[in-house]
Amino acid sequence: MQETPRIPDGLSIIAFGDVHGCLNELQDLLDRVEAHAAVRPERRYIVISLGDLIDRGTDSAGVIERLVEGVPGCETIMLRGNHEQMMLDFIDASSNEQQWGRIGCFETMASYGIDARRVLSERLPLAQVRQALPDLRRAFLAKLPAYHLNFLRNTPLHVTFGDYFFVHAGVRSYVALDRQDPQDLLWIRGEFLDFPGDFGKKIVHGHSPCDEIEFRPNRINLDTGVCLGGPLSAVLFEGAQATIF
């Protein structure tokens, strides 16, 4: 990685951290992005979400609908977070289908009009929960617009521009960036966060809430806990500059 990482000339990238169903904060940010892009329409603007659009906040359905609409004057890239992956695993009845219920499906399902708390009550025996999942899945799919599901299925795990690698959670230090395990890209924390060395590119990530944007020599963390009362944080990348947006 170069001493001062850069993105290609003529390109402006605005990346933002975990949204977690907080539609008002997302709308405020996208309004600012649209106004900023309108000032210099000759530039190429790319808006990158670092994933975790859903769960915890009150309007995951509204967040997805808003991002499906896009941002005038900008291209958009929505990366997949671990919460989107859990939702897809539930929909696909994968071996991890129960994980979403343990971590955060209730608010997302409620935003689509489904009362999952009644079905997935902690007081229910595990066997009953397993029996209830197929009916809950069918009810959720009946409410989930097909284009919302298609939007989520088409989220990439990472993207790179110039000397920056954008991803939800992070990477494993001893693995080449193009050979990372999807589980690490979606879930890794300690080993990645504690590593002081060079990853090959500067990593821009979310997933691990912090009080303010973390600018480290080898990474930038944009998850400032909007669903916990913090801001929805974003950084503008132009040339060799990376500044709070």
ABEGO torsion letter per residue (X at the ends): XBABBBBBBGBBBBBBBBAGGBAAAAAAAAAAAAAAAAABAABBBBBBBAEGABEGBABAAAAAAAAAAEBBGBBBBBBBBAAAAAAAAAAAGBAAAAAAAAAGAAAAAAAAGBBAAAAABAABBAAAAAAAAAAAAAAAAAABBAAAAAAAAABBABBBBEABBBBAAEBBAABBAAABBAAAAAABBAAAAABABBAGBBBBBBGBBBABBBBBAABBBABAGAAAGBBBBBBBBBEABBBBX
